[in-house]
Amino acid sequence: MDTLTINIPPQINTKTFDVQIYLAAKLYEDAILSAGQAAEIAGISKRAFIEILGHYGVSAFGESLNDLKSDISNA
C-alpha cells in the first residue's frame, strides 16, 4: 500500500482519523473502492466502516445491485 502525506493547516481542527474516513468514504461513494478496501484505508473493520458512513454523509447502500454484488465479491 502506498503512503500519502497531507499537510493540514493548524486552523483546521480535525483528527487524522476523520481525514482517513473522509477519504475512504468518498472513494467508497464513488465506487472506486469496496467497503472492505475503504475500511482498510480507514484502519477499521468493514463492519465499523459501514456503521459510521452515515455520520460522514455517505449511504452504506450502493447505487445498484451490481454495486452490492461487487462489494460482496471484494469482501
Phi and psi restraints in degrees (range 20) as a CNS / XPLOR table:
assign (resid 1 and name C) (resid 2 and name N)
       (resid 2 and name CA) (resid 2 and name C) 1.0 -77.6 20.0 2
assign (resid 2 and name N) (resid 2 and name CA)
       (resid 2 and name C) (resid 3 and name N) 1.0 157.2 20.0 2
assign (resid 2 and name C) (resid 3 and name N)
       (resid 3 and name CA) (resid 3 and name C) 1.0 -111.7 20.0 2
assign (resid 3 and name N) (resid 3 and name CA)
       (resid 3 and name C) (resid 4 and name N) 1.0 136.1 20.0 2
assign (resid 3 and name C) (resid 4 and name N)
       (resid 4 and name CA) (resid 4 and name C) 1.0 -120.1 20.0 2
assign (resid 4 and name N) (resid 4 and name CA)
       (resid 4 and name C) (resid 5 and name N) 1.0 130.8 20.0 2
assign (resid 4 and name C) (resid 5 and name N)
       (resid 5 and name CA) (resid 5 and name C) 1.0 -108.9 20.0 2
assign (resid 5 and name N) (resid 5 and name CA)
       (resid 5 and name C) (resid 6 and name N) 1.0 127.0 20.0 2
assign (resid 5 and name C) (resid 6 and name N)
       (resid 6 and name CA) (resid 6 and name C) 1.0 -120.9 20.0 2
assign (resid 6 and name N) (resid 6 and name CA)
       (resid 6 and name C) (resid 7 and name N) 1.0 127.4 20.0 2
assign (resid 6 and name C) (resid 7 and name N)
       (resid 7 and name CA) (resid 7 and name C) 1.0 -89.6 20.0 2
assign (resid 7 and name N) (resid 7 and name CA)
       (resid 7 and name C) (resid 8 and name N) 1.0 117.4 20.0 2
assign (resid 7 and name C) (resid 8 and name N)
       (resid 8 and name CA) (resid 8 and name C) 1.0 -107.0 20.0 2
assign (resid 8 and name N) (resid 8 and name CA)
       (resid 8 and name C) (resid 9 and name N) 1.0 123.9 20.0 2
assign (resid 8 and name C) (resid 9 and name N)
       (resid 9 and name CA) (resid 9 and name C) 1.0 -57.5 20.0 2
assign (resid 9 and name N) (resid 9 and name CA)
       (resid 9 and name C) (resid 10 and name N) 1.0 144.2 20.0 2
assign (resid 9 and name C) (resid 10 and name N)
       (resid 10 and name CA) (resid 10 and name C) 1.0 -62.0 20.0 2
assign (resid 10 and name N) (resid 10 and name CA)
       (resid 10 and name C) (resid 11 and name N) 1.0 -25.0 20.0 2
assign (resid 10 and name C) (resid 11 and name N)
       (resid 11 and name CA) (resid 11 and name C) 1.0 -73.4 20.0 2
assign (resid 11 and name N) (resid 11 and name CA)
       (resid 11 and name C) (resid 12 and name N) 1.0 -13.3 20.0 2
assign (resid 11 and name C) (resid 12 and name N)
       (resid 12 and name CA) (resid 12 and name C) 1.0 -89.9 20.0 2
assign (resid 12 and name N) (resid 12 and name CA)
       (resid 12 and name C) (resid 13 and name N) 1.0 109.3 20.0 2
assign (resid 12 and name C) (resid 13 and name N)
       (resid 13 and name CA) (resid 13 and name C) 1.0 -88.5 20.0 2
assign (resid 13 and name N) (resid 13 and name CA)
       (resid 13 and name C) (resid 14 and name N) 1.0 89.1 20.0 2
assign (resid 13 and name C) (resid 14 and name N)
       (resid 14 and name CA) (resid 14 and name C) 1.0 -140.3 20.0 2
assign (resid 14 and name N) (resid 14 and name CA)
       (resid 14 and name C) (resid 15 and name N) 1.0 160.5 20.0 2
assign (resid 14 and name C) (resid 15 and name N)
       (resid 15 and name CA) (resid 15 and name C) 1.0 -100.3 20.0 2
assign (resid 15 and name N) (resid 15 and name CA)
       (resid 15 and name C) (resid 16 and name N) 1.0 154.2 20.0 2
assign (resid 15 and name C) (resid 16 and name N)
       (resid 16 and name CA) (resid 16 and name C) 1.0 -55.7 20.0 2
assign (resid 16 and name N) (resid 16 and name CA)
       (resid 16 and name C) (resid 17 and name N) 1.0 -40.5 20.0 2
assign (resid 16 and name C) (resid 17 and name N)
       (resid 17 and name CA) (resid 17 and name C) 1.0 -58.2 20.0 2
assign (resid 17 and name N) (resid 17 and name CA)
       (resid 17 and name C) (resid 18 and name N) 1.0 -43.2 20.0 2
assign (resid 17 and name C) (resid 18 and name N)
       (resid 18 and name CA) (resid 18 and name C) 1.0 -61.5 20.0 2
assign (resid 18 and name N) (resid 18 and name CA)
       (resid 18 and name C) (resid 19 and name N) 1.0 -41.0 20.0 2
assign (resid 18 and name C) (resid 19 and name N)
       (resid 19 and name CA) (resid 19 and name C) 1.0 -64.9 20.0 2
assign (resid 19 and name N) (resid 19 and name CA)
       (resid 19 and name C) (resid 20 and name N) 1.0 -41.7 20.0 2
assign (resid 19 and name C) (resid 20 and name N)
       (resid 20 and name CA) (resid 20 and name C) 1.0 -62.0 20.0 2
assign (resid 20 and name N) (resid 20 and name CA)
       (resid 20 and name C) (resid 21 and name N) 1.0 -42.9 20.0 2
assign (resid 20 and name C) (resid 21 and name N)
       (resid 21 and name CA) (resid 21 and name C) 1.0 -67.3 20.0 2
assign (resid 21 and name N) (resid 21 and name CA)
       (resid 21 and name C) (resid 22 and name N) 1.0 -44.1 20.0 2
assign (resid 21 and name C) (resid 22 and name N)
       (resid 22 and name CA) (resid 22 and name C) 1.0 -56.3 20.0 2
assign (resid 22 and name N) (resid 22 and name CA)
       (resid 22 and name C) (resid 23 and name N) 1.0 -47.5 20.0 2
assign (resid 22 and name C) (resid 23 and name N)
       (resid 23 and name CA) (resid 23 and name C) 1.0 -63.4 20.0 2
assign (resid 23 and name N) (resid 23 and name CA)
       (resid 23 and name C) (resid 24 and name N) 1.0 -49.5 20.0 2
assign (resid 23 and name C) (resid 24 and name N)
       (resid 24 and name CA) (resid 24 and name C) 1.0 -62.0 20.0 2
assign (resid 24 and name N) (resid 24 and name CA)
       (resid 24 and name C) (resid 25 and name N) 1.0 -42.6 20.0 2
assign (resid 24 and name C) (resid 25 and name N)
       (resid 25 and name CA) (resid 25 and name C) 1.0 -64.7 20.0 2
assign (resid 25 and name N) (resid 25 and name CA)
       (resid 25 and name C) (resid 26 and name N) 1.0 -41.4 20.0 2
assign (resid 25 and name C) (resid 26 and name N)
       (resid 26 and name CA) (resid 26 and name C) 1.0 -66.1 20.0 2
assign (resid 26 and name N) (resid 26 and name CA)
       (resid 26 and name C) (resid 27 and name N) 1.0 -43.3 20.0 2
assign (resid 26 and name C) (resid 27 and name N)
       (resid 27 and name CA) (resid 27 and name C) 1.0 -65.6 20.0 2
assign (resid 27 and name N) (resid 27 and name CA)
       (resid 27 and name C) (resid 28 and name N) 1.0 -34.4 20.0 2
assign (resid 27 and name C) (resid 28 and name N)
       (resid 28 and name CA) (resid 28 and name C) 1.0 -68.4 20.0 2
assign (resid 28 and name N) (resid 28 and name CA)
       (resid 28 and name C) (resid 29 and name N) 1.0 -46.5 20.0 2
assign (resid 28 and name C) (resid 29 and name N)
       (resid 29 and name CA) (resid 29 and name C) 1.0 -60.0 20.0 2
assign (resid 29 and name N) (resid 29 and name CA)
       (resid 29 and name C) (resid 30 and name N) 1.0 -37.3 20.0 2
assign (resid 29 and name C) (resid 30 and name N)
       (resid 30 and name CA) (resid 30 and name C) 1.0 -83.8 20.0 2
assign (resid 30 and name N) (resid 30 and name CA)
       (resid 30 and name C) (resid 31 and name N) 1.0 6.5 20.0 2
assign (resid 30 and name C) (resid 31 and name N)
       (resid 31 and name CA) (resid 31 and name C) 1.0 61.3 20.0 2
assign (resid 31 and name N) (resid 31 and name CA)
       (resid 31 and name C) (resid 32 and name N) 1.0 28.9 20.0 2
assign (resid 31 and name C) (resid 32 and name N)
       (resid 32 and name CA) (resid 32 and name C) 1.0 -84.8 20.0 2
assign (resid 32 and name N) (resid 32 and name CA)
       (resid 32 and name C) (resid 33 and name N) 1.0 -33.5 20.0 2
assign (resid 32 and name C) (resid 33 and name N)
       (resid 33 and name CA) (resid 33 and name C) 1.0 -124.2 20.0 2
assign (resid 33 and name N) (resid 33 and name CA)
       (resid 33 and name C) (resid 34 and name N) 1.0 151.8 20.0 2
assign (resid 33 and name C) (resid 34 and name N)
       (resid 34 and name CA) (resid 34 and name C) 1.0 -77.7 20.0 2
assign (resid 34 and name N) (resid 34 and name CA)
       (resid 34 and name C) (resid 35 and name N) 1.0 169.9 20.0 2
assign (resid 34 and name C) (resid 35 and name N)
       (resid 35 and name CA) (resid 35 and name C) 1.0 -61.0 20.0 2
assign (resid 35 and name N) (resid 35 and name CA)
       (resid 35 and name C) (resid 36 and name N) 1.0 -39.4 20.0 2
assign (resid 35 and name C) (resid 36 and name N)
       (resid 36 and name CA) (resid 36 and name C) 1.0 -64.8 20.0 2
assign (resid 36 and name N) (resid 36 and name CA)
       (resid 36 and name C) (resid 37 and name N) 1.0 -42.1 20.0 2
assign (resid 36 and name C) (resid 37 and name N)
       (resid 37 and name CA) (resid 37 and name C) 1.0 -66.9 20.0 2
assign (resid 37 and name N) (resid 37 and name CA)
       (resid 37 and name C) (resid 38 and name N) 1.0 -41.5 20.0 2
assign (resid 37 and name C) (resid 38 and name N)
       (resid 38 and name CA) (resid 38 and name C) 1.0 -64.5 20.0 2
assign (resid 38 and name N) (resid 38 and name CA)
       (resid 38 and name C) (resid 39 and name N) 1.0 -39.9 20.0 2
assign (resid 38 and name C) (resid 39 and name N)
       (resid 39 and name CA) (resid 39 and name C) 1.0 -61.7 20.0 2
assign (resid 39 and name N) (resid 39 and name CA)
       (resid 39 and name C) (resid 40 and name N) 1.0 -38.1 20.0 2
assign (resid 39 and name C) (resid 40 and name N)
       (resid 40 and name CA) (resid 40 and name C) 1.0 -63.3 20.0 2
assign (resid 40 and name N) (resid 40 and name CA)
       (resid 40 and name C) (resid 41 and name N) 1.0 -41.8 20.0 2
assign (resid 40 and name C) (resid 41 and name N)
       (resid 41 and name CA) (resid 41 and name C) 1.0 -62.4 20.0 2
assign (resid 41 and name N) (resid 41 and name CA)
       (resid 41 and name C) (resid 42 and name N) 1.0 -40.6 20.0 2
assign (resid 41 and name C) (resid 42 and name N)
       (resid 42 and name CA) (resid 42 and name C) 1.0 -73.0 20.0 2
assign (resid 42 and name N) (resid 42 and name CA)
       (resid 42 and name C) (resid 43 and name N) 1.0 -17.1 20.0 2
assign (resid 42 and name C) (resid 43 and name N)
       (resid 43 and name CA) (resid 43 and name C) 1.0 79.1 20.0 2
assign (resid 43 and name N) (resid 43 and name CA)
       (resid 43 and name C) (resid 44 and name N) 1.0 26.6 20.0 2
assign (resid 43 and name C) (resid 44 and name N)
       (resid 44 and name CA) (resid 44 and name C) 1.0 -132.4 20.0 2
assign (resid 44 and name N) (resid 44 and name CA)
       (resid 44 and name C) (resid 45 and name N) 1.0 173.0 20.0 2
assign (resid 44 and name C) (resid 45 and name N)
       (resid 45 and name CA) (resid 45 and name C) 1.0 -72.1 20.0 2
assign (resid 45 and name N) (resid 45 and name CA)
       (resid 45 and name C) (resid 46 and name N) 1.0 159.5 20.0 2
assign (resid 45 and name C) (resid 46 and name N)
       (resid 46 and name CA) (resid 46 and name C) 1.0 -60.0 20.0 2
assign (resid 46 and name N) (resid 46 and name CA)
       (resid 46 and name C) (resid 47 and name N) 1.0 -42.7 20.0 2
assign (resid 46 and name C) (resid 47 and name N)
       (resid 47 and name CA) (resid 47 and name C) 1.0 -60.5 20.0 2
assign (resid 47 and name N) (resid 47 and name CA)
       (resid 47 and name C) (resid 48 and name N) 1.0 -46.1 20.0 2
assign (resid 47 and name C) (resid 48 and name N)
       (resid 48 and name CA) (resid 48 and name C) 1.0 -63.1 20.0 2
assign (resid 48 and name N) (resid 48 and name CA)
       (resid 48 and name C) (resid 49 and name N) 1.0 -39.8 20.0 2
assign (resid 48 and name C) (resid 49 and name N)
       (resid 49 and name CA) (resid 49 and name C) 1.0 -60.7 20.0 2
assign (resid 49 and name N) (resid 49 and name CA)
       (resid 49 and name C) (resid 50 and name N) 1.0 -48.9 20.0 2
assign (resid 49 and name C) (resid 50 and name N)
       (resid 50 and name CA) (resid 50 and name C) 1.0 -62.3 20.0 2
assign (resid 50 and name N) (resid 50 and name CA)
       (resid 50 and name C) (resid 51 and name N) 1.0 -38.6 20.0 2
assign (resid 50 and name C) (resid 51 and name N)
       (resid 51 and name CA) (resid 51 and name C) 1.0 -66.1 20.0 2
assign (resid 51 and name N) (resid 51 and name CA)
       (resid 51 and name C) (resid 52 and name N) 1.0 -30.7 20.0 2
assign (resid 51 and name C) (resid 52 and name N)
       (resid 52 and name CA) (resid 52 and name C) 1.0 -100.5 20.0 2
assign (resid 52 and name N) (resid 52 and name CA)
       (resid 52 and name C) (resid 53 and name N) 1.0 -1.6 20.0 2
assign (resid 52 and name C) (resid 53 and name N)
       (resid 53 and name CA) (resid 53 and name C) 1.0 -53.5 20.0 2
assign (resid 53 and name N) (resid 53 and name CA)
       (resid 53 and name C) (resid 54 and name N) 1.0 -42.1 20.0 2
assign (resid 53 and name C) (resid 54 and name N)
       (resid 54 and name CA) (resid 54 and name C) 1.0 -59.0 20.0 2
assign (resid 54 and name N) (resid 54 and name CA)
       (resid 54 and name C) (resid 55 and name N) 1.0 -31.5 20.0 2
assign (resid 54 and name C) (resid 55 and name N)
       (resid 55 and name CA) (resid 55 and name C) 1.0 -66.8 20.0 2
assign (resid 55 and name N) (resid 55 and name CA)
       (resid 55 and name C) (resid 56 and name N) 1.0 -18.4 20.0 2
assign (resid 55 and name C) (resid 56 and name N)
       (resid 56 and name CA) (resid 56 and name C) 1.0 -111.1 20.0 2
assign (resid 56 and name N) (resid 56 and name CA)
       (resid 56 and name C) (resid 57 and name N) 1.0 15.5 20.0 2
assign (resid 56 and name C) (resid 57 and name N)
       (resid 57 and name CA) (resid 57 and name C) 1.0 75.1 20.0 2
assign (resid 57 and name N) (resid 57 and name CA)
       (resid 57 and name C) (resid 58 and name N) 1.0 22.9 20.0 2
assign (resid 57 and name C) (resid 58 and name N)
       (resid 58 and name CA) (resid 58 and name C) 1.0 -120.3 20.0 2
assign (resid 58 and name N) (resid 58 and name CA)
       (resid 58 and name C) (resid 59 and name N) 1.0 134.5 20.0 2
assign (resid 58 and name C) (resid 59 and name N)
       (resid 59 and name CA) (resid 59 and name C) 1.0 -77.8 20.0 2
assign (resid 59 and name N) (resid 59 and name CA)
       (resid 59 and name C) (resid 60 and name N) 1.0 142.1 20.0 2
assign (resid 59 and name C) (resid 60 and name N)
       (resid 60 and name CA) (resid 60 and name C) 1.0 -78.0 20.0 2
assign (resid 60 and name N) (resid 60 and name CA)
       (resid 60 and name C) (resid 61 and name N) 1.0 -10.4 20.0 2
assign (resid 60 and name C) (resid 61 and name N)
       (resid 61 and name CA) (resid 61 and name C) 1.0 -100.2 20.0 2
assign (resid 61 and name N) (resid 61 and name CA)
       (resid 61 and name C) (resid 62 and name N) 1.0 134.3 20.0 2
assign (resid 61 and name C) (resid 62 and name N)
       (resid 62 and name CA) (resid 62 and name C) 1.0 -69.5 20.0 2
assign (resid 62 and name N) (resid 62 and name CA)
       (resid 62 and name C) (resid 63 and name N) 1.0 174.2 20.0 2
assign (resid 62 and name C) (resid 63 and name N)
       (resid 63 and name CA) (resid 63 and name C) 1.0 -75.4 20.0 2
assign (resid 63 and name N) (resid 63 and name CA)
       (resid 63 and name C) (resid 64 and name N) 1.0 -22.6 20.0 2
assign (resid 63 and name C) (resid 64 and name N)
       (resid 64 and name CA) (resid 64 and name C) 1.0 -149.7 20.0 2
assign (resid 64 and name N) (resid 64 and name CA)
       (resid 64 and name C) (resid 65 and name N) 1.0 172.7 20.0 2
assign (resid 64 and name C) (resid 65 and name N)
       (resid 65 and name CA) (resid 65 and name C) 1.0 -62.9 20.0 2
assign (resid 65 and name N) (resid 65 and name CA)
       (resid 65 and name C) (resid 66 and name N) 1.0 -35.2 20.0 2
assign (resid 65 and name C) (resid 66 and name N)
       (resid 66 and name CA) (resid 66 and name C) 1.0 -62.3 20.0 2
assign (resid 66 and name N) (resid 66 and name CA)
       (resid 66 and name C) (resid 67 and name N) 1.0 -37.3 20.0 2
assign (resid 66 and name C) (resid 67 and name N)
       (resid 67 and name CA) (resid 67 and name C) 1.0 -63.4 20.0 2
assign (resid 67 and name N) (resid 67 and name CA)
       (resid 67 and name C) (resid 68 and name N) 1.0 -42.5 20.0 2
assign (resid 67 and name C) (resid 68 and name N)
       (resid 68 and name CA) (resid 68 and name C) 1.0 -63.5 20.0 2
assign (resid 68 and name N) (resid 68 and name CA)
       (resid 68 and name C) (resid 69 and name N) 1.0 -44.3 20.0 2
assign (resid 68 and name C) (resid 69 and name N)
       (resid 69 and name CA) (resid 69 and name C) 1.0 -62.1 20.0 2
assign (resid 69 and name N) (resid 69 and name CA)
       (resid 69 and name C) (resid 70 and name N) 1.0 -38.2 20.0 2
assign (resid 69 and name C) (resid 70 and name N)
       (resid 70 and name CA) (resid 70 and name C) 1.0 -63.6 20.0 2
assign (resid 70 and name N) (resid 70 and name CA)
       (resid 70 and name C) (resid 71 and name N) 1.0 -44.4 20.0 2
assign (resid 70 and name C) (resid 71 and name N)
       (resid 71 and name CA) (resid 71 and name C) 1.0 -61.3 20.0 2
assign (resid 71 and name N) (resid 71 and name CA)
       (resid 71 and name C) (resid 72 and name N) 1.0 -41.9 20.0 2
assign (resid 71 and name C) (resid 72 and name N)
       (resid 72 and name CA) (resid 72 and name C) 1.0 -64.9 20.0 2
assign (resid 72 and name N) (resid 72 and name CA)
       (resid 72 and name C) (resid 73 and name N) 1.0 -42.5 20.0 2
assign (resid 72 and name C) (resid 73 and name N)
       (resid 73 and name CA) (resid 73 and name C) 1.0 -71.5 20.0 2
assign (resid 73 and name N) (resid 73 and name CA)
       (resid 73 and name C) (resid 74 and name N) 1.0 -25.1 20.0 2
assign (resid 73 and name C) (resid 74 and name N)
       (resid 74 and name CA) (resid 74 and name C) 1.0 -93.3 20.0 2
assign (resid 74 and name N) (resid 74 and name CA)
       (resid 74 and name C) (resid 75 and name N) 1.0 0.1 20.0 2
